[in-house]
Amino acid sequence: MARVRRRTKVAKNKESVEDKPKPVEAKAQNLPGVQNPIKKKKNKGQKKKFLKLEAKAAELGVTLDSLLPKTEDEMLKRLEGGHFRYINEQLYMKTSKEAKKMFEEDPSAFDQYHAGYRDQAKKWPLNPVNVIIQQLNKRKELVIADMGCGDAKVAECLGHNNTVHSFDLVSKKPNVVACDMSHVPLEKGTCDVVIFCLSLMGTNTNEFLREAHRILKTDGVLKIAEVCSRFGNVRAFMRGVGKMGFEFVRSKTMQDYFVLFDFKKVGKIEHKRPTGLELKPCMYKKR
């Protein structure tokens, strides 16, 4: 009887071992206590962005919630702002020929750029095109070339007393001619005034000024309005323009934000690619 009991006991112990559930390998993505390395890396990146946003809120003296988009419209506006900044950056890095090709391949990009441009203009202390219009408002029977005209405001305000040729990379109005500003469809020596208002954007500034020289009459006026921060050396820029056959007349700083130059065509081009004409790109900060 003792032997039978022992066998029964061993058999019972063996059965209990076999019935005991085997350990299951831990799957990091399924167990709450174990962090998935991919998810951990993602969370680390999100935390870094959160801390950066928190620091920005503290710097501005506002709550963190105020910096976050609250509506779908606000989110779309931020996305549009990002697209505007990208297009703006491309325009400063390309020649005018390349920029024209970019807009031809994606016509909607031109509308998106100018919509973003108008939003930015609302934040400026003033718009330099209004200053130029005011300066020319009392003049009559001028022939004006507006290079990079945008919404063609010069033609709208001065066209009733003057002849205004409006040029831009894309035409959205009947009176705007789509072209590369380094090659405009005007005869030599036909203009009294050539305007570049915030439109010296390509990497071929010398070609823009050479074309302005070609279409201007002798003693004709070249007006250049630009953001002050684009000039590394203003005097070097003025000397460079001088070598393109122009004489400096005057300059005006507006609200410490923009500068407006007046030059006069006085002679032949001495140097087709002078130094000093290089301008810094005007990049809009992400808000």
Secondary structure, DSSP 4 states (H G I P E B T S, - for coil): -HHHHHHHHHHHHHHHHHHSPPPPPPPTTT-TTS--HHHHHHHHHHHHHHHHHHHHHHHHT--GGGGS--SHHHHHHHHHHHHHHHHHHHHHHS-HHHHHHHHHH-HHHHHHHHHHHHHHHTTSS--HHHHHHHHHTT--S-EEEEET-TTTHHHHHHTTTSEEEEEESS--STTEEE--TTS-S--TT-EEEEEEES---SS-HHHHHHHHHHHEEEEEEEEEEEEGGG-S-HHHHHHHHHTTTEEEEEEEEETTTEEEEEEEE-S--S-SS-TT------PPPP-
